[in-house]
């Protein structure tokens, strides 16, 4: 709300707008101050500004509380993958413009997944990362700019992970506990610089090559078995469209959808599977 005084004399219309804004500010502040409180226009402006600031802070606090509540609800019922059939759906290269639609599909089946995010995209879409994490999904690192880490010196590999860690922590307050190297390319240097489990996959849907929803869904559901880690990319709309079919088919077969960490009881090995 702008009720400040300008140096240029306003015309009739401007004067009417200024008066209306001043009156609105007085009314708002009177409501805040209570009946019988006399407030000047300047005081009204200050009070209105303070009220707006307070409302913004309250909204931010409410959003944070809602995210915490959603996260707590998602964490309420752990899954024992030694007793039930579990599968880990993993999504690389996001977040992106299709991730929110994917989150809605996962929520419909109360499915959890692991998102290996690219640092540059996290910096561009921090809100999506927050929503993903608040919904109970796991966030892993997929480096800052998606290079082949095996072609970089150790210092550059370390920088790729460190910059992404920083972006993720800024978005959701935690450092990711898992990494996935771009292209599945890693060596001893990459493992040392990662300093945490390196997650590969056991089922590759090849969704980056075949942008066909039906084909992606068939590949995922045909090749799965208990304990599978399935590779998808949420930057492709064809993949996001395939996910409801995957969820429906595997649910009927008794599968539970968990994060990579859940799949291993919270303690993934240093290298999770090989390329499949």
N, C-alpha and C positions, 0 to 999 in steps of 0.2 A: 504494500500500500504506500503510495507516494503522496505525502501531504506537505512536502517541503516548500519553501518560498523561493521563487525565481526572481532574477533581477529584471527580466523583461515583463512589462505590464501585460497581463492577459486580456484577451478580448472577452466579449460577453459570455460566449460559450465556455471559454476557459475559466472564467470567474465562477460560473455556475458549477462546473466540475470541481473546482477547488473548494467551493463552499460545501458541496455535497460530501466531498471526502472528509472535510473537517468535521461536519456534523456526524458522519459515520464514526469517526474516531472518537468523538465525545460520547456518542451512544455506547460504543463498545467499552470504553473505559468506565463509563457510569455503571455499566453492568458489572464490570470487574470490581469497582469500588463499593457498590451497594447503593441503595436508595439514600437520598439526602446528601450525597457527596458532590461537591462542586468541583469541576475539573476544567482547566483552561485548554485551549486548542493545542498549545505546545505540550502540556502535560499529557493530553490525550494521545498525541503522536508518539511520545515516548512510551506510554503504557501499551499502545497498540503494537509498537515494535517489539516490546518485551513479551507481549502475549504471543505474537507470531513466532518469536524465537523459542518460547517455551513449548508451543504446539509442535514445532519442528523437532525439538529434542524429544518430546513425548512420542512422536511418531517413529523416530529412529529407535527409541528404547523399546517401543512396542514391537517393531519389526525384529529386533534382536531377540526379544523374549519369545516371539513366535517361532523364530528359527531354532532357538534352544529347545522349545517345547516339541517342535517337530522332530528334532534330532533325538531327544529323549524318548519319544514315542517309537521312533524307528529302532532304537537300541533296546527296547523293552523285552523283546522276545528273541533271544539268541537261538541259532540253529545248530544242532549237533550233526555235522556232516559225516560222522562215523555211523550214524543210525538212519539217516535219510539220504535220498539221492540229491546231490547238490551239483550245481553248475555255476561257473563264474562267467558272466557276460562282461566283456571289457571293451571300452571304446577309446580309440586313439584320435589325436590331432585336434581336438576341440579346446575350449568350447567354441561354439559357432551359432549361426542363425537357426539351426534345426534342433539344437540341444534341448530347448524348452519343450518342444513337441515330444521328444524322446522321453523326457522326464514324466510327462503325463501318461505315456503308455506304460512305463515302468510302474508308476504309482497305481494304475488300474489293477495290476497283478501283485501289488505289494512286493515288487521285485527290487532287489538291491544289485548294484553293479559297481564296477571300478572304472573310473575315468582317468586315463593317462593324458594329461593336458599339456599343451605347448605354452611355455611361459609368455610369449608374445601375445597369444590369444587370451591368456588369463588377464594380462594388463589391459587388454582391449574390452573384455567382457567380465569384469569381476563379479557383477551381480549374478550372472549365470552360475559361476563357480560357487557363490554363496548359496544359491538355491539348490544346487546339486548336493552340496555337503549337508545342508539343513534337512534334505529329504532322506538322509541316511546312507548316501552313496559314499564310496571311498574315492579319494583324490590321490593320484600318483603323478610323478613327474615324467614327462616325455621330452625333456630338454627345452631350452629357450627358443631355438630356431630350427629344430629338426635336421641337424646335420648327421652325416655318417661319423659317429664318434671314433671309429677305429682309424680314421684318417687324420685325427687331430692329436696334437701333443697333450700331455697330461694336464698342463695348466689350462688349456682351452676346454678340455672335458670337464674339469672341475668348475670352470666358470659357467658352462652351460647348465650344470646342475644347481650351482649356487644362485644364479639369477632367477631361475625358475622357483627354487625354494623360497626366495624372498618375495616373489610375486604372489605365490600361493599363500604364504603366511600373512601377507598384507590383506588378502581377500578373506581368508577364513580363520586366521589365527594359529595355524599349525604348520609344521614342516611335514611334507609328505614322507611316508615311511616306505614307499615302494617306488621303483623307477622302471621304465621300459625304454630301452634304447631304440631310436628310430631305425626302421628297416630290420629290426632284430639283430643289428650288428654290434657285437661287443667282443672284447678280449680282456686279458688280465688287467690292462691299464684301466679300462672302463669300469671293471668290477671294483678295483681299488678306489677309484675316484667317486664311485657311486655311494660307497659306504653304507649300503643297505641292499635288501634283496632285489635282484634283477628278474623281472617278470617277463617271460615269453608267452607262449600259447601252445595249446595242443590241437586246436581246430582253427584253421585259417579260412574264413569265408570268401576271401579274395574279392571283397565288396568294392575295393578301390579300382579293381580292373573291370569287373562285370557289374555295371550299374543297373542291375535288374533285381527288383525286390523279390520276385518269386524264386529266382536262382539263389539268392543269398539266403533266404529262409530255408530252402531245401538243403543247402550245404550245411547250415548250422544244425538243423534237426536230424539229418541223416548221419552225421559224423559224431554226434555227441555221445558221451557215456558218463557215468557218475565220476565226478572229479574233473571234468573237462574245463579248460579255460578257453573261451571262444573269442576270437579277434574280430572286432567290427571297427568302423570309423564313423563317428557321428557327424562328420562334415558333409556326408553325402545324403541327400534327401531319399534316395532309393533305399539306403540302409535303414533310415528311420522308419520308412513305410513298411519295411520287412519285419520290424521288431514285434508288432502285435501278433503276427502269425507265429513267430518263434515262441513267444510267451504262451500263446494259446495251446500250441502243439505240445510243448514240453510240460506245461502244467497238467495236461491230460495224462501224460505219462508218469506223473508223480514227482517231477523235478521241483526242487526249491532253488530260487535264484539268490545267490549270496555274493559277497565281495571276495576278492582274492584272499584277503587276510582271514576272513571267516572260513573259507574253504580249508585252510590249514590250521584252524583252531587258534588263530592269532599269531602264529609263528611260522611264516613262510620260510622255505629254505633259501640259501644264498642265490640259487638259480631255480626259477620255477619253470619246469618243462623245457623242451627244446622246440624249435620251430616245427610246426606241423602242417 
